[in-house]
Amino acid sequence: MPLMLRPLKFVPALILAAFAAGCATQDPVARASGEVFDPYERTNRTIHAFNRGVDRVAFRPASKGYVAIVPAPMVTSFSYFAENLSMPGQMVNALLQGDLKTAGNAFSRFVINSTVGFAGLADPATEFKVPAVDTDFGETLHKWGVGEGAYVELPLLGPSTSRDAVGVAVDFFTNPLGHVEQNTADNITIYAEIVRRMGDRGNYSDTIDSILYESADSYAQSRLIYLQNRRFQLGDGEEIKEIDPFELNTEGF
């Protein structure tokens, strides 16, 4: 089966995942008013405490050391590399959403940055005016009409929703790079994503520290920031103003 078509064999599983994501539903009136739907708050807070502990002991010091030792241009290059590896998966999601233009942009960015951009370590596609692409299977479910579902906090990955949690799992399988029979480096997309998140954690350390360790309720604060940004990104709630993701990065809690 051609490489780019292999992930499509997972389509039946994706449809089942869509139904699973919509199991927990919120009252439409409460949803319209912007209320948070958090029926698993007790469990979520336990996971949040675990994530914060991992961050304090391991991820925070490692990330600070990473951005302190590695030159900033290299940190940026590694982030480009991780983003480039995600392009085939994003192309698949764009196709599932029926968005041929975005799929074409993802394909173009991957080809340009993988060749002219030294295997993705540079971003000439932006200089060539190819629009940035940022989509995922959570957005695909949103396009298919699946509701946001309950707020959940994932171990190590941090804030999410039941819909986006399904998306995180499915995105792993929909990236064609994960189906290459002769990988030169197993799980390279996972390692690249970890390095990217380390760079983000180190670069936005002061802001993230203020949320996790200085706010009165770090769980409620991170939940609010995630939901506001995600809903704005999906165009789901015009009354919500986006919190600048360059100033606040809530991934990796």
Secondary structure, DSSP 8 states (H G I E B T S, - for coil): --GGGGGGGGHHHHHHHHHHHTSS---HHHHHTT----TTHHHHHHHHHHHHHHIIIIIHHHHHHHHHHS-HHHHHHHHHHHHHHHHHHHHHHHHHTT-HHHHHHHHHHHHHHHHTTTTTTS-HHHHTT-------HHHHHHHTT-----EEEETTTEEEEHHHHHHHHHHHHH-GGGG-TT-SSTTHHHHHHHHHHHHHHHHTHHHHHIIIIISS-HHHHHHHHHHHHHHHHTT--TT-----TTT---TT-
